[in-house]
Structure formats: C-alpha cells, structure tokens
Amino acid sequence: MDLDVFVVTHQGEWARLDALARRRRLSGEEADELVTLYQRATGHLAKVQAAAPDPALVARLTGLVSRGRAAVTGSRTNGWQDVARYYTVSFPAALYRSRRWWLPIAIVSFALSALIAWWLTAHPEVLRSLASPDELREMTRPGGEYEAYYSDRPASSFAAQVWTNNAWIAVECLIFGIAFGIPVIYVLWSNVLNLGVGIGLMASAGRLDIFLGLLIPHGLLELTAVFVAAGLGMRLGWTIIDPGPKTRGVALAEQGRAIVGMAMGLATVLAISGVFEAFVTPSGLPTWARISIGVAAEIAFLLYALVLGRKAAASGEIGDLDAADRADLQPVAA
C-alpha cells in the first residue's frame, strides 16, 4: 500500500472527523456524519496497522479514532467539571429530596434541647444532681470550661480536631442507618442532651447570652449537617422496611450510593463549620457580629438545599450516580 496516496486520499475525511469530534454540539446530520467518519477512520487504522504500520501515521490515526470514539459515545466530563456539578447539582438535589427526613429531625432536636434546658433551669435540684456546686461554677464562670474550650488550643489544630470529631458523628449516622436507623436515634439523643444541658447550665448561671454567642457562630451549621446525616441514615433504615415500588436490593443500592455521595458534601459543610468554630467563635468580634455570621451561614445553607436543590431535583437529578455510570436494570413488576 502506498502510504502517500492513502493519506492524500483520506486526508479530507480525517480533517472533517477531527473538526466534528471537537465540537460541543452537533446537528442531526452532523452527528450521523460523525458516526460514519469514525467508522471509516477505524477501518483506515486497522488497514494501516496490517499493511504498512508507519509509527507516525498509526499514532495520528489512533488519536483521531480515540477522539471520535469519545464524541460518538458521549464521554463524560471529569476533574473539576465533575466537582462543580456535584456541588451545584447532585449534592443540593440530594439535600432537597431528603428534606422530609432531616428538617423534622432538626425541629424535634432543637425542641427537645430547649425542653431539657428549661427543665434544668426550672428544677435546680436536677441541676445539682449533675455535678457538685464547685464543678458547676468552674464550667459556667467567665473563662471557665465552656469558654476555654474554644480558645485554649491553636486555631488550626482545633479546627482539624473539630472537623474530625463532627465528621465521625456524621459518618456514624450514615453507617448506622443500615441497622434500621435505630442507633442513629442514640447518636441524635447524645447531641440533643449535650446541647440542652449546656444551655441549661449557662442559663442558670445568668450567662446564656455568652453561651449562645459561642454556640451560634458555628453550631447552627454544624448541627444541621449532623441532622442531615441522621436523616439520611434514618431514610436508609426505612428503605429496608419499605423499599417502595422498587425491589429492596435496587432501592438499597440507590439510597446507599446517594449516602456515599452525600458524605463528601457533608464533610465540606462540617469543615466550614469547623473553621468558624476555630476562628470566628473565639475571635474578638462583637457577639452580634459572630452570631450574624452563624445565622447567615445557616440561611445560605438552607437556600442552597431548598432553593437550588429544588431546581436540581425538578430537572430529574436524584443525587445518585449519572445514568451512564449505573448498571442497566431489567424492568420488574411493582
């Protein structure tokens, strides 16, 4: 085979295939042309490899065929495009679709914490049963345990410690869902009890404003992330009981993948709250400024989950893997 003649004969087809393969959008006719030229280029590569394996021409055609295959099969995006899509589409959609689980959990948890705090302040004998008077004074005095907790370590290492601790709590909520969600209730109760006792102790000492000024800057966002994780865990547990119209295996696989996908987003939210806890909570900013930062962060998260998430869910996004990455499933009767 005369390579020079072969190249001259098919040069135009190769150039056209390369041009079509690099376009982001194609018309119907152009798509058909792309498929035809890709098939021809594949045959040309095979012929060159068999008859006259010139290294330069083989490399050129191999690259061309590779680009053509990617264009024909619709290769998926990767790298930063995947990350951007996750945070702007997949994660908010999953938050929105699971809102009926984590929003009630958040409301009930805050209500229980408030009830525990009220019970402690209204019944001093219960408060005294928790610790000795000296221990209670040490915890609630200016510069005591509650306040020193946020400032007695370097901010950077404290942020890492806080993130690790909260991320582990979130992971527990996600993993424990497989046990019908029952252990998740214990994790939630531990957080609710700690919050309620802290509020009750500081309120009884007349320093509730100080405590809220230390808690709200990071606590709203941090607790919301934990409530989301708990909601997902409870939803996974309920899926075992009632998988809906899908088979139990398919429903669990779908929900499990969504949970794994949510883990990265929740880790990011907890990292942000950890930074707030390490750098904003113990800062010299006025209390109103620190509280405003925490409230603004919480509002931003709720808008992200409920507004952007609703838009993403309305487009059909479910927070699962892309359709191209999921196994094909045979339809089954409901």
C-alpha positions as CSV (number, residue, x, y, z in Angstrom):
1,M,0.0,0.0,0.0
2,D,1.3,3.5,-1.0
3,L,1.0,5.5,2.2
4,D,1.4,8.8,0.5
5,V,-1.5,8.1,-1.8
6,F,-3.5,6.7,1.1
7,V,-3.0,9.8,3.2
8,V,-3.8,12.2,0.3
9,T,-7.0,10.2,-0.5
10,H,-8.4,10.2,3.1
11,Q,-6.9,13.5,4.4
12,G,-10.1,15.3,4.0
13,E,-12.2,12.7,5.8
14,W,-9.8,12.7,8.8
15,A,-9.8,16.5,9.0
16,R,-13.6,16.6,8.9
17,L,-13.8,13.9,11.6
18,D,-11.4,15.8,13.8
19,A,-13.4,19.0,13.4
20,L,-16.7,17.3,14.2
21,A,-15.2,15.5,17.2
22,R,-14.0,18.7,18.8
23,R,-17.4,20.4,18.6
24,R,-19.6,20.7,21.7
25,R,-22.9,20.5,19.8
26,L,-23.8,18.8,16.6
27,S,-26.9,18.8,14.4
28,G,-28.6,15.6,13.5
29,E,-26.9,15.4,10.1
30,E,-23.5,16.2,11.6
31,A,-24.0,13.5,14.2
32,D,-24.7,10.9,11.5
33,E,-21.7,12.2,9.6
34,L,-19.5,11.9,12.7
35,V,-20.5,8.2,13.2
36,T,-19.8,7.4,9.5
37,L,-16.4,9.1,9.5
38,Y,-15.5,7.5,12.8
39,Q,-16.3,4.0,11.4
40,R,-14.2,4.8,8.3
41,A,-11.3,6.0,10.4
42,T,-11.4,2.8,12.4
43,G,-11.1,0.8,9.2
44,H,-8.3,3.0,8.0
45,L,-6.4,2.5,11.2
46,A,-6.8,-1.3,11.0
47,K,-5.6,-1.3,7.4
48,V,-2.5,0.8,8.1
49,Q,-1.6,-1.4,11.1
50,A,-1.9,-4.5,9.0
51,A,-0.4,-3.4,5.7
52,A,2.1,-0.6,6.5
53,P,2.4,0.2,10.2
54,D,4.1,3.6,9.9
55,P,4.5,4.7,13.6
56,A,3.7,8.4,12.9
57,L,0.5,7.6,10.9
58,V,-0.6,4.9,13.4
59,A,-0.2,7.4,16.2
60,R,-2.1,10.1,14.3
61,L,-5.0,7.8,13.4
62,T,-5.1,6.3,16.9
63,G,-5.5,9.8,18.4
64,L,-8.2,10.6,15.8
65,V,-10.1,7.4,16.4
66,S,-9.9,8.0,20.2
67,R,-11.4,11.5,19.9
68,G,-14.0,10.2,17.5
69,R,-15.0,7.4,19.9
70,A,-15.3,9.9,22.8
71,A,-17.5,12.1,20.7
72,V,-19.7,9.3,19.4
73,T,-20.2,7.6,22.8
74,G,-20.6,10.8,24.7
75,S,-17.6,10.6,27.1
76,R,-18.5,12.0,30.5
77,T,-16.8,15.1,32.0
78,N,-14.2,14.7,34.6
79,G,-12.0,16.5,37.0
80,W,-13.1,19.9,38.1
81,Q,-16.3,19.7,35.9
82,D,-17.4,16.7,38.0
83,V,-16.6,18.6,41.2
84,A,-18.5,21.6,40.1
85,R,-21.5,19.6,39.0
86,Y,-21.5,17.7,42.3
87,Y,-21.7,20.9,44.4
88,T,-24.2,22.7,42.1
89,V,-26.5,19.8,41.1
90,S,-26.0,16.4,42.8
91,F,-25.5,17.5,46.4
92,P,-28.2,20.1,46.6
93,A,-30.7,17.8,44.8
94,A,-30.0,15.0,47.4
95,L,-30.4,17.5,50.2
96,Y,-33.7,18.6,48.8
97,R,-35.0,15.1,48.2
98,S,-34.2,14.1,51.7
99,R,-35.7,17.2,53.3
100,R,-38.7,15.4,54.7
101,W,-36.3,13.4,56.9
102,W,-33.7,15.9,58.2
103,L,-36.0,19.0,58.6
104,P,-38.3,17.3,61.1
105,I,-35.3,15.8,62.8
106,A,-33.8,19.3,63.2
107,I,-37.0,20.8,64.5
108,V,-37.6,18.0,67.0
109,S,-34.0,18.0,68.2
110,F,-34.0,21.7,68.8
111,A,-37.3,21.5,70.6
112,L,-36.0,18.7,72.9
113,S,-32.9,20.6,73.7
114,A,-34.9,23.6,74.6
115,L,-37.2,21.4,76.8
116,I,-34.1,19.9,78.6
117,A,-32.7,23.4,79.2
118,W,-36.0,24.6,80.6
119,W,-36.3,21.6,82.8
120,L,-32.8,22.2,84.3
121,T,-33.4,25.9,85.0
122,A,-36.9,25.2,86.4
123,H,-35.7,22.4,88.7
124,P,-32.4,23.4,90.5
125,E,-32.4,20.0,92.3
126,V,-31.9,18.3,88.9
127,L,-29.1,20.7,88.1
128,R,-27.3,20.0,91.4
129,S,-27.6,16.3,90.7
130,L,-25.4,16.6,87.6
131,A,-22.3,17.9,89.4
132,S,-21.1,19.5,92.6
133,P,-21.6,23.3,93.1
134,D,-17.8,23.8,92.6
135,E,-17.8,21.9,89.4
136,L,-20.9,23.8,88.1
137,R,-19.2,27.1,88.9
138,E,-16.0,26.0,87.1
139,M,-17.9,25.2,84.0
140,T,-20.0,28.3,83.8
141,R,-17.8,31.1,85.3
142,P,-16.1,33.7,83.0
143,G,-13.2,31.9,81.4
144,G,-14.4,28.6,82.6
145,E,-14.6,25.3,80.8
146,Y,-17.3,26.3,78.3
147,E,-15.5,29.4,77.2
148,A,-11.9,28.0,77.4
149,Y,-12.9,25.1,75.2
150,Y,-12.9,27.4,72.2
151,S,-9.6,29.2,72.9
152,D,-7.2,27.0,74.8
153,R,-5.7,25.4,71.7
154,P,-4.1,26.8,68.4
155,A,-6.9,27.6,66.0
156,S,-5.6,25.5,63.1
157,S,-5.3,22.3,65.1
158,F,-8.6,23.0,66.9
159,A,-10.3,23.3,63.5
160,A,-8.9,19.9,62.4
161,Q,-9.9,18.3,65.7
162,V,-13.5,19.7,65.5
163,W,-13.9,18.6,61.9
164,T,-12.6,15.1,62.6
165,N,-15.0,14.7,65.6
166,N,-18.1,16.1,63.8
167,A,-17.3,14.1,60.6
168,W,-17.1,11.0,62.6
169,I,-20.5,11.7,64.2
170,A,-22.0,12.2,60.7
171,V,-20.4,9.0,59.4
172,E,-21.9,7.1,62.4
173,C,-25.3,8.5,61.5
174,L,-24.9,7.4,57.9
175,I,-23.5,3.9,58.6
176,F,-25.9,3.1,61.4
177,G,-28.8,3.6,59.1
178,I,-28.3,0.0,57.9
179,A,-29.4,-1.2,61.3
180,F,-32.9,0.1,60.7
181,G,-31.8,3.5,61.8
182,I,-32.1,2.6,65.5
183,P,-28.5,3.5,66.5
184,V,-29.0,6.9,64.8
185,I,-31.5,7.8,67.5
186,Y,-28.9,7.3,70.2
187,V,-26.4,9.5,68.4
188,L,-29.0,12.2,68.0
189,W,-30.1,11.9,71.6
190,S,-26.4,12.4,72.8
191,N,-26.2,15.6,70.8
192,V,-29.6,16.8,72.0
193,L,-28.7,16.1,75.6
194,N,-25.4,17.8,75.5
195,L,-26.9,20.9,73.8
196,G,-29.8,21.1,76.3
197,V,-27.5,20.6,79.3
198,G,-25.1,23.3,78.1
199,I,-27.9,25.8,77.6
200,G,-29.5,24.9,80.9
201,L,-26.3,25.3,82.9
202,M,-25.3,28.6,81.4
203,A,-28.9,30.0,81.6
204,S,-29.0,29.0,85.3
205,A,-25.8,31.0,85.8
206,G,-27.2,34.0,84.1
207,R,-24.7,33.7,81.2
208,L,-27.0,32.4,78.4
209,D,-26.1,35.2,76.1
210,I,-22.4,34.3,76.4
211,F,-23.2,30.6,75.6
212,L,-25.3,31.5,72.6
213,G,-22.6,33.8,71.4
214,L,-20.2,30.9,71.5
215,L,-22.6,28.3,70.0
216,I,-24.4,30.0,67.2
217,P,-21.5,31.2,65.0
218,H,-20.6,27.6,64.2
219,G,-23.3,25.5,65.9
220,L,-26.2,26.1,63.6
221,L,-24.4,24.9,60.5
222,E,-22.6,22.1,62.4
223,L,-25.8,20.7,63.9
224,T,-27.7,21.0,60.6
225,A,-25.1,18.8,58.9
226,V,-25.4,16.2,61.7
227,F,-29.2,16.3,61.3
228,V,-28.9,15.8,57.5
229,A,-26.7,12.8,58.1
230,A,-29.1,11.5,60.7
231,G,-32.0,12.0,58.3
232,L,-30.1,10.1,55.6
233,G,-29.3,7.3,58.0
234,M,-33.0,7.0,59.1
235,R,-34.1,7.1,55.5
236,L,-31.8,4.2,54.7
237,G,-33.2,2.3,57.6
238,W,-36.7,2.9,56.4
239,T,-35.8,1.7,52.9
240,I,-35.0,-1.7,54.4
241,I,-38.5,-1.8,55.8
242,D,-40.4,-0.2,52.9
243,P,-38.4,-0.1,49.6
244,G,-41.4,1.2,47.7
245,P,-42.1,0.2,44.1
246,K,-38.6,-1.0,43.6
247,T,-37.0,-4.2,44.7
248,R,-35.3,-4.0,48.1
249,G,-31.9,-4.6,46.6
250,V,-32.3,-1.8,44.0
251,A,-33.8,0.6,46.5
252,L,-30.9,0.0,49.0
253,A,-28.3,0.3,46.3
254,E,-29.7,3.6,45.1
255,Q,-30.0,5.0,48.6
256,G,-26.6,3.7,49.6
257,R,-25.0,5.4,46.6
258,A,-26.7,8.6,47.4
259,I,-25.4,8.4,51.0
260,V,-21.9,7.8,49.9
261,G,-22.2,10.8,47.6
262,M,-23.6,12.9,50.4
263,A,-20.7,12.1,52.6
264,M,-18.3,14.4,50.7
265,G,-20.8,17.3,50.7
266,L,-21.4,16.9,54.5
267,A,-17.7,16.7,55.1
268,T,-17.3,20.1,53.3
269,V,-20.1,21.6,55.4
270,L,-18.6,20.4,58.6
271,A,-15.2,21.7,57.5
272,I,-16.7,25.1,57.1
273,S,-18.3,25.0,60.5
274,G,-15.0,23.8,62.0
275,V,-13.3,26.9,60.5
276,F,-16.0,29.1,62.1
277,E,-15.6,27.3,65.4
278,A,-11.9,27.8,65.4
279,F,-11.5,31.3,64.0
280,V,-14.9,33.1,64.4
281,T,-16.3,31.8,67.7
282,P,-13.3,32.7,69.9
283,S,-12.5,35.9,67.9
284,G,-12.7,39.4,69.4
285,L,-15.6,40.3,67.2
286,P,-18.7,41.6,69.0
287,T,-21.2,38.9,70.0
288,W,-23.8,40.3,67.5
289,A,-21.3,40.0,64.7
290,R,-20.3,36.5,65.5
291,I,-24.0,35.4,65.8
292,S,-24.8,37.2,62.5
293,I,-22.1,35.2,60.7
294,G,-23.5,31.9,62.1
295,V,-27.1,32.9,61.1
296,A,-26.0,34.0,57.7
297,A,-24.2,30.7,57.1
298,E,-27.3,28.7,58.2
299,I,-29.6,30.8,55.9
300,A,-27.2,30.3,53.0
301,F,-27.2,26.5,53.6
302,L,-31.0,26.3,53.7
303,L,-31.3,28.4,50.5
304,Y,-28.7,26.1,48.9
305,A,-30.5,23.0,50.0
306,L,-34.1,24.0,49.4
307,V,-33.9,26.5,46.5
308,L,-31.0,25.3,44.4
309,G,-31.8,21.7,45.5
310,R,-35.4,22.1,44.4
311,K,-34.3,23.4,41.0
312,A,-31.9,20.5,40.5
313,A,-34.4,17.9,41.7
314,A,-37.0,19.4,39.3
315,S,-34.6,18.7,36.4
316,G,-34.6,15.0,37.3
317,E,-31.5,14.9,39.4
318,I,-31.7,12.4,42.3
319,G,-28.3,12.6,43.8
320,D,-27.3,9.2,42.5
321,L,-24.6,8.4,40.0
322,D,-25.0,9.6,36.5
323,A,-27.1,7.2,34.4
324,A,-24.0,6.3,32.3
325,D,-22.3,5.1,35.5
326,R,-25.2,3.0,36.8
327,A,-25.8,-0.6,35.8
328,D,-28.8,-1.2,33.5
329,L,-31.7,-2.8,35.3
330,Q,-34.3,-5.0,33.9
331,P,-37.8,-3.7,34.5
332,V,-39.8,-5.6,37.1
333,A,-43.4,-5.5,38.1
334,A,-44.3,-3.3,41.0
